[in-house]
Amino acid sequence: MAIQPIDLQTLFLRLNQIGQEQSAERNALLQGQAVAGSEIARRSELEKSVVRESHDVEGGPEQLHDDDEGAPGHRQGEGKRNKPEPEHDAEVLRDPDLGRNVDVTG
């Protein structure tokens, strides 16, 4: 289908208006990106200057834990009562001189 001369006249008259509309669309896109970028920059500056409260408090090295804490059947205050005492029936041999003499002639 061929373009008629009347269609060309209509297109040429609207050519200036179409160019302005396309330019405005490109500028709107660039303006939107600039606004989003400035908003991100503002948020990052705000986050750098604000100290947030921590809601995840975990046990640190300053807290003491029993060796069997968390074991099944473990309750508070049970630690020493339910531990089996070592039997003293086995004879332990000890050397009386072991660890008492220091050799300084080295």
C-alpha positions in Angstrom: 0.0 0.0 0.0 1.5 3.3 -1.1 1.5 6.6 0.8 -0.8 9.2 -0.6 0.3 12.9 -1.0 -2.3 14.0 1.6 -0.7 11.6 4.1 2.7 13.1 3.4 1.3 16.6 4.0 -0.2 15.6 7.3 3.1 13.9 8.4 5.2 16.9 7.5 3.0 19.2 9.4 3.2 17.0 12.5 6.9 16.4 12.2 7.9 19.3 14.5 5.3 18.2 17.1 6.4 14.6 17.0 10.1 15.6 17.5 9.2 17.7 20.5 7.2 14.8 22.0 10.1 12.3 21.5 12.5 14.8 23.0 10.2 15.3 26.0 10.0 11.5 26.5 13.8 11.1 26.5 14.2 14.0 28.9 11.5 12.6 31.2 13.4 9.3 31.4 16.7 11.1 32.1 15.0 13.3 34.7 13.5 10.2 36.4 16.9 8.6 36.6 18.4 11.7 38.0 15.8 12.0 40.7 16.2 8.3 41.6 20.0 8.7 41.8 19.7 11.7 44.1 17.3 9.8 46.3 19.7 6.9 46.6 22.5 9.3 47.5 20.4 11.0 50.1 19.5 7.7 51.7 23.1 6.5 51.8 24.2 9.7 53.5 21.4 9.4 56.0 22.4 5.7 56.7 26.1 6.7 57.3 25.1 9.3 59.9 22.5 7.2 61.8 23.4 4.4 64.2 20.8 1.7 64.2 19.8 -0.3 67.2 20.8 -4.0 66.9 17.9 -6.4 67.4 20.0 -9.5 67.0 21.7 -9.9 70.3 23.8 -13.1 70.4 25.8 -14.7 73.1 29.3 -13.3 73.0 32.6 -14.5 74.6 31.8 -12.7 77.8 28.9 -15.1 78.6 29.6 -18.4 80.4 28.1 -21.6 79.1 28.2 -25.0 80.8 29.7 -27.9 78.8 26.4 -29.8 78.7 24.2 -26.8 78.2 21.6 -27.5 75.5 21.8 -31.3 76.1 18.5 -33.1 76.2 17.1 -33.2 79.7 19.3 -30.3 80.9 17.5 -27.9 83.3 18.7 -24.9 85.3 20.4 -25.9 88.6 20.9 -29.5 87.6 24.5 -29.2 86.6 26.4 -30.5 89.7 23.7 -32.8 91.2 23.4 -35.2 88.3 27.0 -35.4 87.3 28.4 -38.8 88.1 31.3 -38.7 90.5 34.5 -40.4 89.4 35.2 -43.6 91.3 38.3 -43.6 93.5 38.6 -47.4 93.5 41.2 -47.4 90.8 44.8 -47.1 92.1 46.6 -44.1 90.8 50.4 -44.3 90.7 52.2 -41.0 91.3 56.0 -40.3 91.1 57.0 -38.2 94.1 59.9 -36.7 92.3 58.1 -35.8 89.2 57.8 -32.1 88.6 59.7 -31.1 91.7 63.3 -31.0 90.5 64.4 -28.3 88.0 67.6 -28.8 86.1 69.3 -25.4 85.6 72.6 -26.8 84.3 71.5 -26.8 80.7 
